[in-house]
């Protein structure tokens, strides 16, 4: 269905899609002009009930779609605290500590939550430091090569 403004109404998985920004502005402007809801719905390219819900601010959209999360916000914060306290621990150790704290979550869930916090589940590479002898040898080598030119 295409209205005169060119907005297109399409279906996603058996439900109609949420109102677009264009449709919402059309509904708002026509409502301010005092047009009836059936006319507004026809012009916006949506159902009369959708136009009515938008006008009455009862249209919530599909914010809570999908499967319910297996962890609560409190459990997520506890995992984030573990990650902040021990930034060098790997995922297996974090998952073990988190499940010992009483959280029932899989290793994949732990990985997803850690990534949501903005951390990567990798151990940072740390180069070994030079001992005193290696430090002195490198210093003498650099002093020898200091006066070298491109030639």
C-alpha positions in Angstrom: 0.0 0.0 0.0 1.5 3.3 -1.1 0.1 6.6 0.0 0.4 10.0 -1.7 3.5 10.8 0.4 5.3 7.6 -0.8 5.5 5.9 2.6 5.4 2.1 2.3 3.8 -0.2 4.8 5.4 -3.6 4.9 5.2 -6.6 7.1 7.9 -8.3 9.2 7.3 -11.8 10.5 3.5 -11.5 10.5 3.4 -8.1 12.2 3.4 -4.8 10.6 6.6 -2.7 11.0 6.8 0.1 13.4 5.9 3.6 12.2 8.7 5.3 10.4 9.8 8.9 11.2 8.0 10.1 8.1 4.8 8.5 9.1 5.0 9.9 12.6 5.5 13.4 11.3 2.6 13.1 8.8 0.3 11.9 11.7 1.4 14.7 13.9 0.9 17.4 11.3 -2.4 16.2 10.1 -3.6 15.8 13.7 -2.6 19.4 14.5 -4.7 20.4 11.4 -7.7 18.7 13.0 -8.2 15.9 10.4 -10.0 12.8 11.4 -8.0 9.7 12.2 -9.3 7.6 9.3 -8.0 10.3 6.9 -4.7 10.6 8.8 -4.2 6.8 8.7 -4.9 6.7 4.9 -2.4 9.5 4.2 0.2 8.0 6.5 -0.2 4.6 5.1 -0.9 2.8 8.3 -3.9 1.4 10.2 -6.3 3.7 12.0 -5.5 2.0 15.3 -1.8 2.7 14.8 -2.5 6.4 14.1 -4.8 6.6 17.1 -2.1 5.0 19.4 0.5 7.4 18.1 -1.7 10.4 18.7 -2.5 9.2 22.2 1.2 8.4 22.8 0.4 4.7 23.6 2.5 3.3 20.8 5.5 1.6 22.4 7.0 -0.2 19.4 8.8 -3.5 19.7 11.4 -2.8 22.3 11.1 -6.1 24.2 11.5 -8.5 21.4 13.4 -11.8 21.5 14.1 -14.2 24.2 14.3 -13.2 27.8 17.8 -12.8 29.2 19.1 -15.5 31.5 21.1 -13.1 33.6 19.8 -10.1 35.6 21.4 -6.6 35.7 22.8 -7.4 39.1 24.5 -10.5 37.9 25.9 -8.6 34.9 27.3 -5.9 37.2 28.9 -8.6 39.3 30.6 -10.0 36.1 31.7 -6.5 35.2 33.2 -6.0 38.6 35.1 -9.3 38.2 36.5 -8.1 34.9 37.6 -4.7 36.3 39.3 -6.3 39.3 41.1 -8.9 37.2 41.6 -7.5 33.6 44.3 -10.2 32.8 42.1 -13.2 33.5 41.0 -15.3 30.5 37.4 -16.1 29.8 37.5 -19.6 31.4 38.7 -18.2 34.7 36.1 -15.4 34.6 33.3 -17.9 33.8 34.4 -20.2 36.6 34.4 -17.4 39.2 31.1 -16.0 37.9 29.4 -19.4 38.1 30.9 -20.0 41.6 29.1 -16.8 42.7 25.8 -18.5 41.9 25.1 -17.4 38.4 23.7 -20.0 36.0 25.1 -19.0 32.6 27.0 -20.7 29.9 30.5 -19.9 28.7 29.0 -18.3 25.6 26.8 -16.1 27.7 29.8 -15.0 29.7 31.7 -14.2 26.5 28.7 -12.1 25.2 28.4 -10.2 28.4 32.1 -9.4 28.6 32.0 -8.2 25.0 28.9 -6.0 25.8 31.0 -4.3 28.5 33.5 -3.4 25.8 36.3 -5.8 26.9 38.0 -8.4 24.7 38.5 -11.8 26.1 42.2 -12.0 25.3 45.3 -12.0 27.5 47.4 -9.0 26.5 50.9 -9.8 25.2 53.6 -8.8 27.7 57.2 -8.7 26.5 59.7 -9.9 29.0 61.9 -7.2 30.5 65.6 -7.1 29.8 67.9 -8.2 32.6 71.0 -6.0 33.6 73.4 -7.9 31.4 71.2 -7.6 28.3 70.6 -4.0 29.0 74.3 -3.2 29.1 75.1 -5.2 25.9 72.3 -3.4 24.1 73.6 0.0 25.3 77.1 -0.7 24.1 75.8 -1.9 20.7 73.7 1.3 20.3 76.8 3.5 21.2 78.9 1.7 18.6 76.2 2.2 15.9 75.5 5.8 16.9 77.9 7.4 14.4 76.9 5.3 11.5 75.6 7.0 8.4 73.4 5.8 5.4 76.6 5.0 3.4 
